Amino acid sequence: MKTAVFSARRYDQALFAKANAQAGHELVFFQDRLTPETARQAAGCPAVCVFVNDQVDAQVLGLLAAQGTRLVATRSTGFNHIDAAAAAAVGIAVVRVTDYSPHSVAEFAVGLLLALNRRIARASMRTREGNFELDGLMGFDLHGKTVGVIGTGKIGSIFARIMLGFGCTVLGHDMDPKPAFEQMGGRYVGVAELVAASHVVSLHCPLTDATRHIVDAKLLASTRRGAILVNTSRGALVDTDAAIQALKTGQLGGLAIDVYEQEASLFFQDLSSTIITDDVIQRLVSFPNVIVTGHQAFLTEEAIGQIVQTTLESITAFERGTALLNRIPATP
């Protein structure tokens, strides 16, 4: 089946080409994001493959449907970037990747925490310049500290297990509590109690209307002073302006993010030779106690391999008219 693959980086193209040798689909790769302006590139493609920062709203879906697209496959678990109801209205089925290595994101979250707490990135930059001074590099032991995990699904639970291995007390908050989280040694509490008690708070929940800006000025004001916030889930879980104010006052002791509210115009591209006009991201990266990475937590061989395989299987199932096991419903 002819499929337009948007936001296709080199690693996407290489792994898709390898896995597609057996599936035999006609894959057309575009580095561009899917937008109203680029949607025409998918003309004549019954399937379109997208990623987290592609624009898959009612306008774009209408354009795709008019061009003959009948399937949208997102290379992600989250699908907040897709208007599922609008897709159903124009006769487009939507599928996602329901499961890929949760260890990739959980382990990266731990890496961000360690790098920020122990000033590893800053120390590395110093030694490259011949500076072996230790002033300004002091962190704290994670052993014995309290770590709050908001969202205890597969990724959050793995992160929690790792933190328990460090000797931390782990608190969790989830609208759907998991018995396994408590069995491993975690304890569920309300979100207010969690942030008030935690030295570290890590976000692992999906982005919904209920969780948008779950970390806002009010919540940050009630956090334990000097706490570290880690976000490897979705950028809009955090009110970025409020986080900046909390950093400026010292209420927030550090911020490590792999996702950002306005990342769509920045991430997955090289802007090193251009003027970045996003003043908010520029302010964030100016803080010595902030680490920003470009949505790479998922980027392991195991995770990408599973994403590619599942996506191709969904396209094959659609082509053959068999059940779409990973279909997103039109309504939650």
Backbone torsions as a table, in degrees:
resi	resn	phi	psi	omega
1	MET	NA	135.4	178.8
2	LYS	-72.1	124.1	-174.0
3	THR	-131.9	127.4	174.7
4	ALA	-89.2	121.4	-178.2
5	VAL	-106.9	108.3	-178.5
6	PHE	-91.8	161.8	-178.9
7	SER	53.4	40.1	-175.2
8	ALA	-90.1	108.8	176.3
9	ARG	-83.7	173.8	-177.6
10	ARG	-59.1	-41.4	-179.0
11	TYR	-66.8	-34.0	175.7
12	ASP	-61.3	-48.5	-176.4
13	GLN	-62.7	-41.7	-178.5
14	ALA	-65.4	-46.2	-176.5
15	LEU	-73.5	-36.1	176.5
16	PHE	-64.9	-43.9	-179.5
17	ALA	-60.4	-40.4	-179.6
18	LYS	-67.1	-48.0	-177.7
19	ALA	-70.8	-28.2	-176.7
20	ASN	-78.0	-8.7	179.7
21	ALA	-56.5	-34.4	179.6
22	GLN	-90.1	-37.3	-177.5
23	ALA	-70.5	-37.2	173.9
24	GLY	76.4	27.1	177.1
25	HIS	-83.5	159.2	176.1
26	GLU	-94.3	101.5	-176.2
27	LEU	-98.7	128.1	177.6
28	VAL	-115.7	116.2	-172.8
29	PHE	-96.2	137.7	175.0
30	PHE	-131.1	129.5	175.6
31	GLN	-74.3	-22.3	-179.4
32	ASP	-63.4	150.9	168.1
33	ARG	-71.6	152.0	172.5
34	LEU	-76.7	120.6	178.5
35	THR	-142.1	174.2	174.9
36	PRO	-58.2	-30.8	-178.8
37	GLU	-76.2	-30.6	-176.9
38	THR	-100.0	-6.4	-176.1
39	ALA	-58.8	-30.5	-178.6
40	ARG	-62.3	-20.2	179.5
41	GLN	-66.1	-18.5	-179.5
42	ALA	-92.6	9.7	-179.9
43	ALA	-56.5	130.9	179.0
44	GLY	83.5	4.6	179.7
45	CYS	-102.9	113.0	177.8
46	PRO	-63.0	-24.1	-179.4
47	ALA	-125.9	145.2	175.8
48	VAL	-129.6	134.0	-179.7
49	CYS	-112.4	128.8	-173.9
50	VAL	-128.4	172.9	176.8
51	PHE	-129.8	-173.9	-166.0
52	VAL	-64.9	-26.3	-178.0
53	ASN	-103.4	9.2	174.2
54	ASP	-76.3	149.3	-178.8
55	GLN	-92.3	108.1	-177.5
56	VAL	-124.2	59.2	-179.4
57	ASP	-97.5	-173.6	-175.9
58	ALA	-59.9	-40.1	-179.4
59	GLN	-61.8	-49.9	-178.3
60	VAL	-66.6	-40.8	179.6
61	LEU	-62.4	-37.3	176.4
62	GLY	-63.4	-41.3	177.9
63	LEU	-64.5	-43.6	-179.9
64	LEU	-63.4	-44.3	-178.9
65	ALA	-61.8	-39.9	179.9
66	ALA	-64.9	-23.2	-179.7
67	GLN	-92.8	-3.0	176.8
68	GLY	106.5	3.6	178.4
69	THR	-73.7	135.3	180.0
70	ARG	-127.3	-2.8	178.9
71	LEU	-142.1	133.4	170.0
72	VAL	-118.3	123.9	178.9
73	ALA	-115.4	118.6	178.5
74	THR	-97.3	135.5	-179.1
75	ARG	-85.1	50.1	-176.9
76	SER	-155.8	163.2	173.8
77	THR	-83.3	-46.9	176.8
78	GLY	-69.9	147.8	-179.5
79	PHE	-136.6	29.1	178.8
80	ASN	-66.4	-15.7	178.9
81	HIS	-84.8	0.1	-176.8
82	ILE	-117.5	131.5	174.7
83	ASP	-86.4	91.0	-174.3
84	ALA	-63.6	-37.0	179.8
85	ALA	-66.0	-41.3	178.7
86	ALA	-65.4	-36.7	177.9
87	ALA	-62.4	-45.8	179.4
88	ALA	-62.2	-37.0	-177.4
89	ALA	-64.9	-29.6	-179.8
90	VAL	-103.7	10.7	173.7
91	GLY	79.4	27.3	178.0
92	ILE	-106.8	125.7	174.8
93	ALA	-82.2	147.1	-179.2
94	VAL	-126.1	129.7	177.4
95	VAL	-125.5	158.0	180.0
96	ARG	-135.0	-177.2	173.6
97	VAL	-104.0	103.9	-173.6
98	THR	-75.2	-20.4	-176.2
99	ASP	-152.6	124.0	168.6
100	TYR	-145.5	166.9	-171.6
101	SER	-39.4	100.1	176.7
102	PRO	-69.1	-18.3	179.0
103	HIS	-64.8	-31.8	-176.9
104	SER	-58.6	-49.1	-177.0
105	VAL	-73.9	-42.0	-179.4
106	ALA	-61.9	-44.7	180.0
107	GLU	-65.6	-36.7	179.0
108	PHE	-67.1	-37.7	177.3
109	ALA	-60.8	-41.6	176.8
110	VAL	-63.6	-41.3	178.4
111	GLY	-60.9	-43.5	176.9
112	LEU	-60.5	-43.9	179.8
113	LEU	-60.5	-47.6	179.9
114	LEU	-64.5	-42.3	-179.0
115	ALA	-63.6	-39.4	-179.5
116	LEU	-74.3	-48.5	-177.3
117	ASN	-62.0	-42.4	-176.5
118	ARG	-97.4	9.4	174.3
119	ARG	56.9	38.3	-173.1
120	ILE	-66.4	-44.2	-179.8
121	ALA	-63.0	-42.5	-179.8
122	ARG	-65.0	-41.4	179.4
123	ALA	-64.1	-40.0	179.7
124	SER	-63.2	-42.3	178.3
125	MET	-62.7	-38.6	179.8
126	ARG	-64.1	-49.2	-175.0
127	THR	-67.0	-28.5	175.2
128	ARG	-62.7	-25.1	179.1
129	GLU	-98.9	9.3	178.8
130	GLY	81.6	14.3	-179.4
131	ASN	-100.4	110.9	-178.6
132	PHE	-109.3	20.5	177.0
133	GLU	-68.9	145.2	-178.3
134	LEU	-102.2	-10.0	179.9
135	ASP	-57.7	135.5	178.4
136	GLY	85.3	5.0	-177.2
137	LEU	-111.3	9.6	-175.4
138	MET	-75.9	132.8	175.3
139	GLY	-116.0	-154.5	177.4
140	PHE	-139.0	154.3	175.8
141	ASP	-65.9	133.2	172.0
142	LEU	-75.7	-29.7	178.8
143	HIS	-55.9	127.1	178.4
144	GLY	88.1	-7.0	179.7
145	LYS	-88.4	166.2	178.8
146	THR	-103.3	129.6	-179.2
147	VAL	-118.6	127.2	178.1
148	GLY	-100.3	133.8	-179.4
149	VAL	-119.9	113.3	178.4
150	ILE	-98.9	106.9	-173.9
151	GLY	103.1	104.2	-173.2
152	THR	-115.6	39.6	172.6
153	GLY	-73.6	-153.4	-175.5
154	LYS	-59.7	-47.9	-177.4
155	ILE	-69.6	-48.1	-179.2
156	GLY	-60.5	-37.1	-180.0
157	SER	-68.9	-37.9	177.1
158	ILE	-66.7	-42.6	176.4
159	PHE	-58.6	-44.0	179.8
160	ALA	-61.2	-42.0	-179.5
161	ARG	-63.1	-39.7	178.2
162	ILE	-64.6	-42.4	179.8
163	MET	-65.8	-36.3	174.4
164	LEU	-62.6	-36.1	177.0
165	GLY	-64.8	-27.4	176.0
166	PHE	-76.6	-9.3	-177.9
167	GLY	91.6	23.8	-179.8
168	CYS	-90.5	155.6	165.4
169	THR	-86.0	128.9	-174.2
170	VAL	-116.2	123.7	175.3
171	LEU	-108.2	145.5	-179.2
172	GLY	-129.6	153.5	173.1
173	HIS	-138.4	130.1	-177.9
174	ASP	-160.0	139.3	177.4
175	MET	-68.9	-18.8	179.0
176	ASP	-127.5	81.1	-176.1
177	PRO	-56.5	142.1	-178.6
178	LYS	-108.9	122.7	178.1
179	PRO	-55.1	-34.7	-178.0
180	ALA	-62.8	-31.8	179.3
181	PHE	-63.8	-42.7	179.5
182	GLU	-73.2	-34.6	179.8
183	GLN	-64.8	-31.4	179.9
184	MET	-79.7	-12.3	178.2
185	GLY	122.1	0.9	177.5
186	GLY	-81.6	164.7	179.6
187	ARG	-136.7	129.1	-180.0
188	TYR	-82.8	137.1	176.4
189	VAL	-143.1	171.4	174.1
190	GLY	-69.5	158.0	-176.2
191	VAL	-63.5	-33.8	179.4
192	ALA	-65.4	-43.7	178.0
193	GLU	-65.9	-38.0	-179.1
194	LEU	-61.0	-51.3	-176.1
195	VAL	-71.0	-28.7	180.0
196	ALA	-70.7	-28.6	-174.8
197	ALA	-98.7	-17.3	-167.9
198	SER	-90.5	135.5	171.2
199	HIS	-77.9	-26.1	179.3
200	VAL	-135.6	134.9	173.9
201	VAL	-122.9	127.0	-179.7
202	SER	-121.7	132.1	-175.9
203	LEU	-97.7	127.5	-179.6
204	HIS	-140.3	30.3	-179.2
205	CYS	-105.2	157.3	177.8
206	PRO	-72.7	162.3	176.6
207	LEU	-90.5	117.7	176.2
208	THR	-134.5	177.6	175.9
209	ASP	-59.9	-34.0	-177.6
210	ALA	-75.6	-27.4	-176.4
211	THR	-102.7	-6.9	177.8
212	ARG	-58.7	126.5	-177.1
213	HIS	55.1	39.2	174.8
214	ILE	-60.1	-29.7	172.3
215	VAL	-99.8	98.3	-179.8
216	ASP	-120.1	-173.0	-176.7
217	ALA	-60.2	-38.9	-179.2
218	LYS	-64.8	-46.0	-179.3
219	LEU	-66.9	-40.8	-179.9
220	LEU	-63.2	-33.8	179.1
221	ALA	-66.6	-23.7	-178.4
222	SER	-98.7	1.2	178.6
223	THR	-73.0	160.7	173.0
224	ARG	-62.1	127.9	-175.8
225	ARG	-60.8	130.7	179.6
226	GLY	87.7	7.1	-178.4
227	ALA	-68.5	156.0	175.4
228	ILE	-100.4	135.0	176.8
229	LEU	-112.0	130.2	179.0
230	VAL	-120.5	131.9	177.8
231	ASN	-134.4	112.4	175.1
232	THR	-119.9	18.4	-175.4
233	SER	-101.8	-83.7	177.5
234	ARG	-139.1	139.6	-172.9
235	GLY	-60.3	-38.1	-174.6
236	ALA	-75.9	2.4	170.2
237	LEU	-66.8	-23.3	-176.4
238	VAL	-115.0	130.5	170.1
239	ASP	-75.5	102.6	-171.1
240	THR	-62.9	-40.8	178.7
241	ASP	-61.1	-41.2	178.7
242	ALA	-65.7	-37.2	178.8
243	ALA	-65.3	-38.9	178.6
244	ILE	-63.2	-42.7	178.2
245	GLN	-63.2	-39.0	179.2
246	ALA	-67.7	-33.1	175.5
247	LEU	-67.8	-40.8	-177.7
248	LYS	-64.8	-34.3	-179.0
249	THR	-88.1	-10.5	-177.3
250	GLY	86.3	-1.2	177.2
251	GLN	-61.5	-39.1	173.9
252	LEU	-101.5	120.9	-175.1
253	GLY	-81.7	-17.6	-179.9
254	GLY	-175.4	154.2	-179.6
255	LEU	-137.9	127.2	177.2
256	ALA	-126.8	115.1	-175.6
257	ILE	-131.1	139.7	173.7
258	ASP	-108.9	-0.4	-179.2
259	VAL	-137.3	156.3	-173.5
260	TYR	-150.6	141.6	-176.0
261	GLU	-50.2	-45.4	-174.6
262	GLN	-105.3	33.9	-173.3
263	GLU	-70.4	-19.9	-173.1
264	ALA	-56.9	-34.6	-177.9
265	SER	-89.2	-0.4	-175.5
266	LEU	-120.9	-50.8	-167.9
267	PHE	-72.0	156.9	177.7
268	PHE	68.7	25.3	176.0
269	GLN	-150.9	156.2	-179.5
270	ASP	-91.4	109.8	179.8
271	LEU	-112.8	18.2	-173.9
272	SER	-66.2	-19.2	-179.3
273	SER	-106.5	13.0	-178.7
274	THR	-121.1	168.4	174.6
275	ILE	-89.8	117.7	178.5
276	ILE	-83.0	119.9	-175.2
277	THR	-91.8	-2.1	177.7
278	ASP	-79.1	100.3	-176.6
279	ASP	-66.7	-28.6	-177.3
280	VAL	-68.6	-47.4	179.5
281	ILE	-65.7	-34.0	177.9
282	GLN	-64.4	-39.3	177.1
283	ARG	-66.5	-41.8	-178.8
284	LEU	-59.3	-49.5	-174.7
285	VAL	-72.8	-8.9	177.9
286	SER	-80.5	-16.0	-179.8
287	PHE	-78.8	134.6	178.2
288	PRO	-71.6	-16.5	-178.9
289	ASN	-107.6	31.9	176.6
290	VAL	-129.9	135.6	171.6
291	ILE	-121.0	128.2	175.9
292	VAL	-121.5	126.0	172.3
293	THR	-120.2	161.3	-168.2
294	GLY	-94.4	57.1	176.8
295	HIS	57.8	55.6	-177.4
296	GLN	-114.6	4.7	-175.1
297	ALA	-58.7	-31.3	-178.0
298	PHE	-80.4	-7.5	-164.8
299	LEU	-83.0	76.2	170.7
300	THR	-126.9	159.8	179.9
301	GLU	-58.2	-40.5	-177.1
302	GLU	-66.7	-45.9	-177.1
303	ALA	-66.6	-49.1	-178.6
304	ILE	-63.6	-39.1	178.0
305	GLY	-59.1	-42.8	179.6
306	GLN	-69.6	-38.5	178.3
307	ILE	-60.7	-47.7	-178.9
308	VAL	-62.6	-46.7	-177.4
309	GLN	-62.8	-45.8	-179.6
310	THR	-64.1	-41.2	179.9
311	THR	-62.2	-46.0	179.5
312	LEU	-65.2	-36.7	178.0
313	GLU	-63.9	-38.5	178.6
314	SER	-66.8	-40.8	178.8
315	ILE	-64.3	-40.8	178.2
316	THR	-63.5	-43.9	179.8
317	ALA	-61.8	-41.3	178.6
318	PHE	-64.1	-42.6	-180.0
319	GLU	-61.7	-38.2	-177.5
320	ARG	-85.6	-9.9	179.9
321	GLY	78.5	20.5	178.1
322	THR	-93.2	173.4	-174.7
323	ALA	-60.9	137.4	175.7
324	LEU	-91.7	97.7	-173.2
325	LEU	-66.4	-25.7	-175.7
326	ASN	-109.7	29.1	-176.8
327	ARG	-71.6	140.1	176.1
328	ILE	-91.0	127.8	179.5
329	PRO	-69.7	155.0	-179.5
330	ALA	-65.4	-29.6	176.9
331	THR	-128.9	148.1	-179.6
332	PRO	-58.4	NA	NA
